[in-house]
Amino acid sequence: MAKKIYLADDEQDIREILTEFLSNAGYEVIAYKNGDTLFSAFQEKPCDLVILDIMMPGSDGLSICKKLRTISSVPIIILTAKDSESDHMKGFMYGGDDYLIKPFSPSLLVVRVNALFRRVEMNIPVKADISFGDVCFSWEKHNAIVKEHDIGLTMTEFSLLGCLMEHGGTAIPGMKFSTKYGE
C-alpha cells in the first residue's frame, strides 16, 4: 500500500508538479489549497507525511505545523520562499522535520521524502496486527477494521484503541481516569 502524503500550497502549479513527481515515485498524494483544509483532513484521516507551504491564505504553514504537532508525530516538510536563518529556526521550532527553500527541484523533494520515510522506518519497530472479536487493529497500516470496514479513527482514538488492544483485558499501569475534566 502506497504511503499517503498531504500537501498544502496555495499555488496550483506547484501543487500539480509536486503531486506528479511524488505520485511517479509511488506515493499517494492529496493536495490542498490551504493548510486549514489539510488540517481538517488530517484530523479525519491521518496521512504518513505532510508537506506545508508557509505563506498561504488562512492559517499559515507554521501555525498548521504547530497544530499538527499537538496531535501527531507525522513527518513534516516545510516549503517556503523564506530563507533567513530565523525562518529556518522557526520552521524547526514549530515542529518541521525538513525545510526546503523555493525555488527547488521537485526531484530533490522526492529524495528528501524518501530519506524521511527511511529514517522514520528505522526508528519504529513494526508491531504485529491485533485481533479481538470483530476488530482487527494494525499499527503498520494505521487502521482499525470492524466487520471489513475501516472505522477511520482520529490519532487519539487510534492510539488509545491500540493501547487497550495490546493489553487485552488487563489493567494498564499508570493510566488515570477521572470524572472531572482536566484531572
N, C-alpha and C positions, 0 to 999 in steps of 0.2 A: 504494500500500500504506500502510495506516494506521501511524502511529508507535506503538510499544509502550511503555506505561508500567507499571512495577511500583509498587504502593502497599502500604505496611505500616502498619497501625494496629490496635491491639487492640480498638477499639470497632467492633462490627459496623455500627451505624447510620452512623457516619462512612464506613466502607468502602463501604457501599451508596450513600450520597448522592454521594460523590466519584466513584465508578465511573459512576453515572448521568450526572452532569454532564460528566465527561471523555469518556464514550462518545458523548454527544449532540454534543460538539464534534468528533467524528471520530477519536478516539483509541481504540486497543485497550488495555484496562485489565485487568490481572490483580492482584487484591487478596489480601494475605496477612495472617494474624492476628498475625504477629510478624516481626521483622527477620531472624532466623536462617533461616526458611523462604525469605524473599525473597532473601537472600544465596546460599543453595544454588541457587535457581532461576536467579539471575543468572550463577552460575558455569557452569551447564549451557547456558543460552541467554540472553545479554545482551539488555537492552532499550535503548530510546532515552532514557529519563528515569526517575528514581527519586524517589518521594515517601515520606518516612520520618517517622513519629511518633517522638518521643524516648523517652517513658516507655511501655515495653512489657515484657511478660514475656520472660525470656531475656535476650539481649544488647540493650542499649538502642540507640536510633536513632543516637546519636553513635558508638558502637562500630562499628555496621554501616557508617556513613558512612566512618569511618576505614579499615575493611577494604576497602570498595569502592574507595577512592582508591588502594590499593596495587595494584589490578589494572585500573583503568579511569578514564577522564576523563568518564564519563557525567554529565550534569547531575543535580544532587540538590537537591530542595526539602525543607526540614525543617519539619514541622508540630509545634507544641507549645503547651502552656499556660504554659511557662516564658517569662517576659517581661523578665527583668532584662538589663542591659547585658552582664554577664559571660556569661549564657546565649547571647545573640546572638553574642558574640565566640567562644565555644566552637563554636557551630554552624558559623561560617565557618572557624575554625582547623582543624576536623576535616574540612573539605572540602565543606561545603554551598555551593551557589550562590545560594540564596534561603532566607529564614526567614519563616515565616508563623505568627502567634500565634493560638491558639484562644481564643474562637470567631471564625470568619471566614466570609465569604461564599464559597460554592463557585464562584460566578461570578468572584470575584477570583482564586481559584486557577487557573481556566481561563485567565484573562488573563495571569497570571504564567507559566504553562506555555507559552502561545503566544509570549510575549516571550523566554523562554529558548531555545525552539527557533529563533526568528528570529535571535537573537544567535549561536547555535551555527552555524547555516547560513551566516551572513555571514562567519564566520571560517575555514570549512573549504572549500577548493576541491574541487569534485567531480572525482573521478578516474574514468577510463574503466574499464569491466569488462575483465578479462584472461582469456583462454582459453589453455589449454595441454593438449593431449591431451583427456582426458575431463573435465578440471577447468575449471569456469567460476567465476571469483572476482569478487565485487562489493564494493567499498568502500562504495558508497552503500546497498546493501541489507543490508550486513553479513552476507554469507553466502558459502559455497563449495558449489557443486553438483558432484557427481560422478555421472555417468550418471543425471541427473534427480532425484537425492536430495540434500537439504541434509545435510551431514555434521556440523553442529552443533558448531563449534569453540569452545573457550574463547577469552577475549580474547588470551591469549598466543599460542596456536596460530594464531588468525586473523591477528594482526599479523605473526608470523613467516612464515606462508604468503604473505601479501600482499607482504612484502619480497622473498621469494625469487622470486615470480612477476613482480614488477616488474623484477627484474634478470635474468630469463630465461636461465639458463645461464652467467652471468658471475660472476666473483668480486665479493664485496661488500666494499668498503673499510671498514676499521675493525671488522669482526666478528672476534671472537676465540673460539676453541673450545678446550676443554681436556678431558683425560680425567679430571681430578680435579675434584670438586665444589667450587665456590667460587673457582676460579682464573679 
